[in-house]
Amino acid sequence: MDFLMDEETSGSEEDSRVARAMTVCSRAIFVPSGYRSEAFMDTPIRVEELDFNVSAPHMHATCLEALELAPGHKFLDVGSGCGVLTACGAFLVGKGGVANGIDIRPEAVRHSRECLRVLREQSQEYARFCTTACDVSFEVRDVFLPAPRHRGKYDRVHVGAACPPEKLGALLSLLSPEGGRMVVPVVPSDLRVITKGPDGRVTQRVISQVRFSELELPGDASILLASLRAERKARTAPQELPSTYQADLESMPSLSPRFSDEKRLKLTGTSPQSAPVTPSAPAVDLWTDLGQPDIALVGNGFEVEAHSEVLNQRCEHFRALRESGMRDAMLSRVPIPSHFEMKGVQGLIHYIYHDEILAPLDPDMALATLHVAQYYGVPRLVHLCERRLGRLLTGRSGETAPEEAAALAPALLALADDSGLAHLRAVALDFIVNHHESVRATPGYAALSRDQVLLIADEACALHGKMLCLLRSMSRDGQALPEPSYS
């Protein structure tokens, strides 16, 4: 395209960078094969089968130059369409930056990803470009529906379709609190550069008159429901407790000589959340390496063997007992509470040796293991069992019928409240409030304490307050911005 050559040779440094990006990320790769003959024309292309338009190259250049993308910037392309402008943005922000494209159409996102794959495979120029550009990500998303991981995360935002003036506030929320810049066509015909300063002050400048198709806007009800779903997900999401497995083993006298600053021990049987280890380090099997067990946990009609060194290091109860100097610390046969089940004790022992829950962890096993883990002070195992019980209500396990879940919810709330299980309590309260009619008809609901019923009332009131807050927020998003100036 002649205008790109002109920009490379006679334009500013910014013009030259943009022209280089557009040359490397050839438009011909990003349009469907039936439109390749139009790819080198400086005109827009309507891709009917994918229901999007590809702007003319001069318009892409205008927008990229107005964005002033710099190395390290986090860049979002809203309505990314064929993906070519997102790819150019990755070139301009460099390895230290971020380039994300989002589009409401799954077909457009699939097309963008495929075009990027073809570009990687076929273009030697792009192969060289990959060493200096960041990765490109494409995602199916409606920008007006809540997404905490996008809100306030970007230095630069490009919008590829015309936005009604009253919706600009919602798009501005994508910019970083420290400030940023957005290039957006605004209904009916402005192309605006909107800048937000670190103090939150917003200015608008019209740089051209353009014709773009309009953004597809969700209704207010859809926005409200999506916002509530996102808030609900955040409220009931479990926090990850990091594994202490490697640190615990390093502190065990029998194993510490095998560790050094240069060489780390590779651990067998660790869970995905366990600490990373080097593949070349030697493996350890705790049960084999520590030899004959020297202690037994004795229950009602059963006993489970273990190594006192592992119990002392991995369980708060045994560690405190050892440090107390009490006579019970020297016992080789340790009596345990009579109501503990054998499977719960086995679940504890398996976890402290392997840093993973004993599979399959059915609900009865999870409950039995949770009680034992709480008593002996193994917080991460408590948390893993708590999450397993919570899945009975979230539907992720696919094993609980609605009627059964309604009957379980009060019992799980009572367990969580009595045992201080914050995640399980949040999940149970959420389920009860959202299925109150069916839960209230169960015997378990009638058995709840007054304080636990008040927890449900508090949760319902909080949900009502959240809805009102969201409605007010949606109203603020529609407030008018300062009038634009004209270049």
Backbone torsions as a table, in degrees:
resi	resn	phi	psi	omega
1	MET	NA	125.7	-173.2
2	ASP	-59.7	-39.1	-174.8
3	PHE	-65.6	-28.9	176.6
4	LEU	-68.1	-40.7	177.6
5	MET	-63.5	-39.7	178.9
6	ASP	-63.0	-41.7	-178.6
7	GLU	-67.3	-38.1	-179.5
8	GLU	-65.4	-34.5	-173.3
9	THR	-94.3	-29.4	-172.5
10	SER	-123.2	-5.8	-176.5
11	GLY	-87.6	-174.6	176.9
12	SER	-71.3	174.2	177.4
13	GLU	-60.8	-39.6	178.2
14	GLU	-63.6	-43.5	176.9
15	ASP	-58.1	-42.2	-178.4
16	SER	-65.2	-41.0	178.4
17	ARG	-63.3	-42.7	179.8
18	VAL	-64.9	-44.6	179.6
19	ALA	-61.2	-40.0	178.7
20	ARG	-63.4	-43.8	179.3
21	ALA	-61.7	-42.2	-178.2
22	MET	-72.0	-26.0	176.0
23	THR	-72.8	-44.7	-179.4
24	VAL	-66.0	-44.8	-179.7
25	CYS	-93.3	75.0	-171.7
26	SER	-60.5	132.2	177.1
27	ARG	-59.3	-31.2	-178.0
28	ALA	-62.4	-30.0	178.8
29	ILE	-72.4	-31.6	-169.8
30	PHE	-93.7	-7.4	175.1
31	VAL	-98.2	149.2	177.5
32	PRO	-56.5	154.1	-172.5
33	SER	-56.6	-31.8	-179.0
34	GLY	-69.5	-9.1	-177.5
35	TYR	-114.8	8.9	-175.6
36	ARG	-60.0	-33.2	-178.8
37	SER	-65.8	-22.3	179.0
38	GLU	-92.2	-8.7	-170.9
39	ALA	-63.0	-30.0	-175.9
40	PHE	-96.9	9.1	175.1
41	MET	-94.1	144.6	-179.5
42	ASP	-86.4	60.9	179.9
43	THR	-140.5	156.3	175.6
44	PRO	-68.9	157.1	178.1
45	ILE	-124.6	129.5	174.9
46	ARG	-96.3	115.3	179.1
47	VAL	-98.2	92.8	-169.9
48	GLU	-64.5	-43.0	-174.2
49	GLU	-68.3	-22.6	177.2
50	LEU	-104.6	-2.0	174.8
51	ASP	59.1	44.4	171.0
52	PHE	-146.5	163.3	176.9
53	ASN	-106.9	148.0	171.5
54	VAL	-108.4	117.9	-177.3
55	SER	-62.6	158.0	176.0
56	ALA	-63.6	148.1	-179.6
57	PRO	-54.3	-38.7	-179.1
58	HIS	-64.7	-29.6	178.5
59	MET	-73.3	-39.9	174.3
60	HIS	-59.5	-43.7	179.9
61	ALA	-62.8	-42.8	179.2
62	THR	-59.6	-45.1	-178.2
63	CYS	-67.8	-43.2	179.9
64	LEU	-64.1	-40.1	178.1
65	GLU	-66.1	-40.3	-179.5
66	ALA	-68.0	-29.7	178.8
67	LEU	-68.2	-30.1	-177.0
68	GLU	53.7	52.8	178.3
69	LEU	-65.7	133.8	-178.2
70	ALA	-127.9	157.2	177.9
71	PRO	-52.1	133.1	179.2
72	GLY	94.2	-11.8	179.8
73	HIS	-67.3	149.3	169.7
74	LYS	-98.1	120.7	-169.8
75	PHE	-121.3	133.0	176.3
76	LEU	-121.8	130.7	177.2
77	ASP	-109.3	106.7	-177.7
78	VAL	-89.2	127.9	-173.8
79	GLY	71.6	53.3	-169.8
80	SER	-69.5	-16.5	173.9
81	GLY	56.3	-121.3	-177.1
82	CYS	-73.3	-18.7	175.5
83	GLY	97.5	-2.2	-173.5
84	VAL	-68.3	-39.2	-178.8
85	LEU	-70.1	-34.1	176.3
86	THR	-62.1	-43.5	179.1
87	ALA	-63.5	-40.8	176.3
88	CYS	-61.3	-39.7	178.3
89	GLY	-61.0	-37.1	178.2
90	ALA	-62.6	-37.4	176.8
91	PHE	-63.1	-41.7	-173.0
92	LEU	-78.0	-29.8	179.9
93	VAL	-88.5	-16.1	173.5
94	GLY	74.5	-178.7	-175.3
95	LYS	-58.3	-34.0	-177.4
96	GLY	-83.5	1.8	-177.0
97	GLY	-102.4	-170.4	178.8
98	VAL	-134.8	135.8	176.1
99	ALA	-133.7	108.4	-179.7
100	ASN	-119.5	137.3	173.5
101	GLY	-116.1	135.5	175.8
102	ILE	-127.8	144.0	179.7
103	ASP	-148.1	148.2	-177.8
104	ILE	-76.8	-16.2	-174.6
105	ARG	-100.0	117.6	178.0
106	PRO	-58.2	-36.2	-178.9
107	GLU	-64.5	-37.6	178.9
108	ALA	-66.2	-40.7	-179.9
109	VAL	-66.9	-42.7	176.5
110	ARG	-60.3	-42.9	178.6
111	HIS	-60.5	-44.9	-178.9
112	SER	-61.3	-45.8	-179.3
113	ARG	-62.7	-41.2	179.9
114	GLU	-66.7	-41.2	179.0
115	CYS	-63.4	-39.5	178.3
116	LEU	-63.8	-38.9	177.3
117	ARG	-63.1	-44.8	179.1
118	VAL	-62.2	-42.2	179.7
119	LEU	-60.3	-42.8	179.3
120	ARG	-61.6	-40.3	-174.3
121	GLU	-78.5	-32.1	-169.4
122	GLN	-103.5	-18.6	-172.4
123	SER	-106.9	114.8	174.9
124	GLN	-66.3	-34.9	177.2
125	GLU	-61.5	-41.5	-179.6
126	TYR	-67.7	-35.1	177.7
127	ALA	-59.1	-40.3	176.6
128	ARG	-70.0	-38.0	179.9
129	PHE	-63.3	-33.7	-178.6
130	CYS	-59.9	-25.4	-178.9
131	THR	-73.4	-16.6	-178.2
132	THR	-118.3	-7.0	-177.5
133	ALA	-103.1	155.6	174.8
134	CYS	-80.4	166.4	174.3
135	ASP	-66.5	152.2	178.8
136	VAL	-108.9	134.1	179.3
137	SER	-120.9	134.7	174.9
138	PHE	-119.4	139.6	-174.2
139	GLU	-141.9	140.5	173.1
140	VAL	-82.1	116.8	-178.4
141	ARG	-163.1	145.5	169.4
142	ASP	-91.9	117.1	-172.9
143	VAL	-63.8	-21.5	-178.2
144	PHE	-87.0	-6.2	175.0
145	LEU	-94.4	146.9	-169.7
146	PRO	-63.9	137.4	175.9
147	ALA	-148.6	92.5	-175.9
148	PRO	-54.0	-30.8	-176.9
149	ARG	-75.4	-10.7	174.9
150	HIS	-102.0	-28.6	-173.7
151	ARG	-64.7	124.6	176.6
152	GLY	69.4	21.0	-172.8
153	LYS	-104.7	-7.4	-167.0
154	TYR	-117.8	145.5	173.4
155	ASP	-86.4	-30.4	-177.8
156	ARG	-138.7	138.6	177.8
157	VAL	-133.7	130.9	172.2
158	HIS	-113.2	137.7	178.2
159	VAL	-117.7	126.6	-172.2
160	GLY	-96.3	10.1	176.5
161	ALA	-145.9	159.0	-173.0
162	ALA	-72.3	135.4	-177.4
163	CYS	-110.1	134.7	172.8
164	PRO	-62.1	143.5	-177.2
165	PRO	-55.3	-35.7	-176.4
166	GLU	-72.2	-10.2	179.7
167	LYS	-102.1	0.8	-178.0
168	LEU	-64.1	-32.5	179.9
169	GLY	-59.2	-39.1	178.9
170	ALA	-64.6	-38.0	178.5
171	LEU	-71.0	-35.7	179.6
172	LEU	-63.1	-25.4	179.8
173	SER	-66.1	-13.2	177.0
174	LEU	-74.4	-23.4	-177.4
175	LEU	-75.6	149.8	-178.9
176	SER	-60.3	147.8	174.0
177	PRO	-59.0	-25.1	178.2
178	GLU	-76.7	-5.7	178.9
179	GLY	112.8	168.5	-180.0
180	GLY	172.6	-171.2	-174.2
181	ARG	-138.7	141.0	178.3
182	MET	-129.7	135.5	172.9
183	VAL	-110.7	121.2	-171.1
184	VAL	-148.4	131.9	169.0
185	PRO	-74.0	136.3	-176.1
186	VAL	-121.5	131.9	178.4
187	VAL	-57.9	133.3	7.6
188	PRO	-90.6	-27.6	-170.0
189	SER	-153.4	12.4	-179.8
190	ASP	-84.7	143.6	161.6
191	LEU	-108.0	113.6	-171.9
192	ARG	-113.7	146.3	166.4
193	VAL	-104.7	116.0	-178.9
194	ILE	-110.4	124.4	-176.6
195	THR	-115.8	132.8	174.8
196	LYS	-113.2	125.2	-179.7
197	GLY	-85.0	168.6	178.0
198	PRO	-59.3	-24.4	179.0
199	ASP	-87.5	3.7	-179.9
200	GLY	87.2	-4.3	-179.7
201	ARG	-69.0	135.9	-176.3
202	VAL	-115.4	134.0	173.0
203	THR	-126.1	150.0	179.2
204	GLN	-126.4	139.9	178.2
205	ARG	-136.1	127.3	177.4
206	VAL	-88.3	122.6	-177.4
207	ILE	-107.1	-11.4	-178.7
208	SER	-167.7	163.5	170.4
209	GLN	-105.7	128.5	-171.0
210	VAL	-139.3	167.5	172.6
211	ARG	-126.7	113.6	177.7
212	PHE	-124.6	150.0	168.8
213	SER	-66.3	155.2	-173.7
214	GLU	-87.4	150.8	173.3
215	LEU	-60.7	144.6	173.3
216	GLU	-82.8	121.6	-173.3
217	LEU	-105.5	131.6	174.1
218	PRO	-74.2	156.7	175.7
219	GLY	-72.5	162.7	-179.9
220	ASP	-59.8	-36.4	179.6
221	ALA	-63.8	-40.7	178.4
222	SER	-63.9	-40.6	179.4
223	ILE	-64.8	-43.5	-179.3
224	LEU	-63.4	-47.1	-179.0
225	LEU	-64.2	-41.6	178.6
226	ALA	-64.9	-37.9	178.2
227	SER	-64.2	-41.9	178.9
228	LEU	-66.4	-38.1	177.5
229	ARG	-63.8	-42.1	179.9
230	ALA	-65.2	-41.6	179.0
231	GLU	-65.8	-39.1	178.8
232	ARG	-64.6	-42.5	178.7
233	LYS	-62.4	-43.1	179.9
234	ALA	-65.5	-38.0	-176.7
235	ARG	-69.7	-33.3	-175.7
236	THR	-101.2	0.4	-179.4
237	ALA	-70.6	134.5	178.4
238	PRO	-75.7	144.6	172.5
239	GLN	-82.5	144.2	179.0
240	GLU	-83.4	129.8	172.2
241	LEU	-98.0	120.9	-178.0
242	PRO	-66.8	148.4	177.3
243	SER	-71.1	142.4	173.7
244	THR	-109.3	13.3	-171.1
245	TYR	-57.6	-52.7	-176.7
246	GLN	-65.0	-43.1	178.9
247	ALA	-61.9	-38.4	178.5
248	ASP	-63.7	-43.8	-179.2
249	LEU	-67.4	-36.7	178.3
250	GLU	-61.9	-27.7	-177.0
251	SER	-88.5	-5.7	-179.8
252	MET	-81.0	124.9	-176.3
253	PRO	-54.0	-36.2	-177.2
254	SER	-71.0	-22.7	-175.5
255	LEU	-110.3	-21.1	-173.6
256	SER	-57.3	-32.6	177.9
257	PRO	-62.5	-20.2	-178.3
258	ARG	-82.2	-4.7	178.2
259	PHE	-102.4	149.4	172.3
260	SER	-149.0	170.5	179.5
261	ASP	-65.0	-30.7	-175.7
262	GLU	-88.7	-24.8	-171.1
263	LYS	-129.9	122.0	-178.8
264	ARG	-102.9	151.7	-178.0
265	LEU	-81.3	130.1	174.7
266	LYS	-83.1	131.1	-172.6
267	LEU	-106.4	133.7	179.2
268	THR	-93.2	146.4	174.9
269	GLY	76.2	18.3	-179.0
270	THR	-83.7	153.8	-179.5
271	SER	-81.5	167.3	178.8
272	PRO	-58.9	-23.7	-179.0
273	GLN	-86.5	-1.8	-177.9
274	SER	-68.4	162.6	-178.9
275	ALA	-65.1	144.1	179.0
276	PRO	-67.3	146.4	178.6
277	VAL	-134.2	162.4	-178.1
278	THR	-83.3	134.1	-177.1
279	PRO	-61.5	-26.4	-174.1
280	SER	-83.2	-8.1	-176.2
281	ALA	-77.4	154.2	-179.4
282	PRO	-68.2	148.6	179.8
283	ALA	-88.1	159.7	177.9
284	VAL	-132.4	137.2	171.7
285	ASP	-112.2	105.0	-172.6
286	LEU	-54.0	-46.9	-174.9
287	TRP	-61.1	-43.3	-179.2
288	THR	-73.9	-44.5	-174.1
289	ASP	-67.8	-27.7	-178.3
290	LEU	-89.8	-3.7	174.3
291	GLY	77.3	-151.7	-174.8
292	GLN	-64.7	131.5	175.7
293	PRO	-58.6	144.9	-177.2
294	ASP	-120.2	11.3	-179.5
295	ILE	-151.9	151.4	177.2
296	ALA	-134.2	136.9	173.3
297	LEU	-92.9	117.7	-170.2
298	VAL	-105.8	117.1	-179.9
299	GLY	-109.4	-160.4	-177.9
300	ASN	-82.0	89.0	178.9
301	GLY	89.7	11.7	178.0
302	PHE	-153.9	163.3	170.6
303	GLU	-145.9	148.2	-178.2
304	VAL	-126.0	123.8	-177.2
305	GLU	-82.1	156.5	178.4
306	ALA	-162.6	-177.5	174.9
307	HIS	-109.3	127.7	-177.1
308	SER	-59.7	-32.6	-179.3
309	GLU	-63.6	-38.2	178.5
310	VAL	-70.9	-44.8	178.3
311	LEU	-59.9	-43.3	-178.5
312	ASN	-64.1	-35.1	-176.7
313	GLN	-84.2	-33.0	-171.1
314	ARG	-100.3	-13.9	-176.6
315	CYS	-120.6	126.0	-179.2
316	GLU	-60.1	-37.2	-178.9
317	HIS	-61.1	-51.1	-177.5
318	PHE	-71.0	-32.9	177.0
319	ARG	-64.3	-43.8	178.4
320	ALA	-66.1	-38.1	178.8
321	LEU	-63.6	-42.9	179.1
322	ARG	-62.8	-43.1	-176.9
323	GLU	-73.2	-17.9	-178.9
324	SER	-73.5	-25.4	-177.0
325	GLY	76.9	8.4	-179.6
326	MET	-69.5	158.8	-177.4
327	ARG	-62.5	-33.1	-179.6
328	ASP	-62.2	-20.9	-179.7
329	ALA	-67.0	-17.3	-177.1
330	MET	-98.1	-1.0	-177.0
331	LEU	-66.3	140.6	174.5
332	SER	-97.5	-15.2	174.4
333	ARG	-124.5	107.9	-172.1
334	VAL	-102.8	115.5	176.8
335	PRO	-69.3	140.4	179.5
336	ILE	-117.1	161.5	-179.9
337	PRO	-51.8	137.5	-171.6
338	SER	-65.4	-22.9	-178.1
339	HIS	-84.2	-6.0	178.0
340	PHE	-70.9	133.4	178.1
341	GLU	-87.2	153.7	-179.5
342	MET	-59.6	-40.1	-177.0
343	LYS	-66.4	-31.4	176.7
344	GLY	-67.5	-40.5	178.1
345	VAL	-67.6	-40.3	176.8
346	GLN	-62.7	-37.9	176.7
347	GLY	-61.9	-40.8	177.1
348	LEU	-62.5	-49.7	-177.0
349	ILE	-62.5	-42.8	179.2
350	HIS	-59.8	-43.2	-178.3
351	TYR	-64.7	-47.2	-174.3
352	ILE	-68.5	-21.4	176.9
353	TYR	-89.4	-31.7	-171.7
354	HIS	-118.0	-8.8	-179.6
355	ASP	60.9	33.8	176.7
356	GLU	-148.9	157.4	178.7
357	ILE	-78.0	152.4	-178.5
358	LEU	-77.4	120.2	-177.7
359	ALA	-92.6	149.7	-7.2
360	PRO	-80.4	136.8	-177.9
361	LEU	-91.7	83.4	177.1
362	ASP	-74.2	167.2	-176.0
363	PRO	-56.6	-40.9	179.2
364	ASP	-63.3	-41.5	178.4
365	MET	-65.3	-41.6	179.7
366	ALA	-61.7	-42.6	-179.4
367	LEU	-67.0	-43.8	179.8
368	ALA	-63.5	-42.5	-179.5
369	THR	-68.4	-37.9	-179.8
370	LEU	-59.6	-45.6	-179.6
371	HIS	-60.6	-42.9	-179.4
372	VAL	-67.3	-43.2	-178.6
373	ALA	-64.9	-37.3	176.5
374	GLN	-64.6	-43.5	-177.0
375	TYR	-64.0	-41.5	-175.8
376	TYR	-93.0	-0.6	173.7
377	GLY	74.1	64.4	175.7
378	VAL	-127.1	82.4	-169.1
379	PRO	-57.8	-39.8	-176.0
380	ARG	-69.8	-35.7	176.1
381	LEU	-66.9	-39.6	174.5
382	VAL	-56.0	-45.4	-177.1
383	HIS	-65.0	-41.6	179.4
384	LEU	-63.9	-40.5	177.7
385	CYS	-67.8	-39.2	177.9
386	GLU	-59.7	-44.1	179.0
387	ARG	-63.7	-38.7	179.6
388	ARG	-63.4	-42.0	178.2
389	LEU	-67.5	-36.5	178.6
390	GLY	-61.8	-32.4	-179.3
391	ARG	-66.5	-15.9	175.3
392	LEU	-64.6	-25.0	-177.9
393	LEU	-103.4	-23.8	-177.1
394	THR	-80.5	-14.7	179.0
395	GLY	85.2	-1.9	-176.7
396	ARG	-71.9	-25.0	-178.2
397	SER	-81.1	-19.6	178.6
398	GLY	67.7	18.3	-173.7
399	GLU	-113.4	-9.4	-173.1
400	THR	-110.6	118.5	175.7
401	ALA	-68.4	154.3	-178.4
402	PRO	-54.7	-42.0	-179.3
403	GLU	-65.8	-39.1	179.3
404	GLU	-67.6	-40.4	178.6
405	ALA	-63.1	-40.1	178.6
406	ALA	-62.4	-36.9	178.9
407	ALA	-73.6	-32.6	-178.6
408	LEU	-76.0	-32.2	-170.5
409	ALA	-55.5	-46.7	179.0
410	PRO	-62.5	-39.3	179.4
411	ALA	-64.6	-39.3	178.7
412	LEU	-69.6	-35.9	175.5
413	LEU	-63.6	-44.4	179.3
414	ALA	-62.2	-43.2	177.7
415	LEU	-60.8	-47.2	-177.8
416	ALA	-64.2	-41.6	-179.0
417	ASP	-68.0	-42.8	-179.1
418	ASP	-69.9	-29.9	-173.7
419	SER	-103.1	-0.5	179.3
420	GLY	70.3	37.5	-178.3
421	LEU	-97.5	94.5	-170.6
422	ALA	-63.5	-44.1	-178.0
423	HIS	-65.6	-47.3	-179.3
424	LEU	-63.9	-36.8	177.8
425	ARG	-63.7	-42.8	179.2
426	ALA	-62.4	-42.0	-179.7
427	VAL	-66.4	-44.2	-178.5
428	ALA	-65.6	-44.0	178.6
429	LEU	-62.3	-42.5	179.2
430	ASP	-60.7	-44.3	-179.5
431	PHE	-64.5	-45.0	-176.5
432	ILE	-64.1	-43.2	-179.4
433	VAL	-65.4	-37.1	-177.8
434	ASN	-84.7	-10.1	177.7
435	HIS	-133.9	40.7	-168.0
436	HIS	-62.1	-39.9	-176.3
437	GLU	-61.0	-46.4	-178.4
438	SER	-73.5	-34.8	-179.5
439	VAL	-70.6	-39.2	-176.6
440	ARG	-63.5	-24.3	-178.9
441	ALA	-80.5	-3.6	-176.0
442	THR	-90.5	152.5	176.3
443	PRO	-60.6	-32.1	-178.8
444	GLY	-62.7	-34.0	179.4
445	TYR	-65.8	-41.6	180.0
446	ALA	-65.0	-24.6	-178.4
447	ALA	-84.6	-6.8	-179.9
448	LEU	-66.3	148.1	177.1
449	SER	-73.1	165.6	178.5
450	ARG	-59.6	-42.6	-179.3
451	ASP	-63.5	-35.5	-179.9
452	GLN	-72.1	-34.6	174.2
453	VAL	-65.5	-37.2	176.8
454	LEU	-64.6	-34.2	175.3
455	LEU	-59.4	-41.3	179.4
456	ILE	-64.9	-42.7	178.5
457	ALA	-62.8	-41.8	177.9
458	ASP	-61.4	-40.8	179.7
459	GLU	-63.7	-42.7	179.7
460	ALA	-64.6	-40.8	178.4
461	CYS	-65.8	-39.2	178.6
462	ALA	-63.6	-39.2	178.0
463	LEU	-64.4	-41.9	177.5
464	HIS	-61.6	-44.1	178.4
465	GLY	-63.0	-37.1	178.7
466	LYS	-64.4	-40.1	178.5
467	MET	-61.9	-43.8	178.7
468	LEU	-63.5	-40.4	179.0
469	CYS	-63.0	-41.7	179.4
470	LEU	-65.5	-39.9	178.4
471	LEU	-63.1	-40.7	177.3
472	ARG	-65.5	-39.1	179.4
473	SER	-64.5	-41.3	178.0
474	MET	-62.7	-35.4	177.6
475	SER	-66.7	-40.4	179.4
476	ARG	-66.2	-36.1	178.9
477	ASP	-58.9	-25.4	-178.6
478	GLY	-88.9	0.9	-179.3
479	GLN	-67.1	148.0	-177.5
480	ALA	-71.7	144.1	174.9
481	LEU	-90.9	167.4	175.8
482	PRO	-56.2	147.2	-179.5
483	GLU	-60.5	141.1	-179.3
484	PRO	-76.6	154.6	169.1
485	SER	-95.5	166.3	-176.3
486	TYR	-120.4	130.9	179.1
487	SER	-72.3	NA	NA
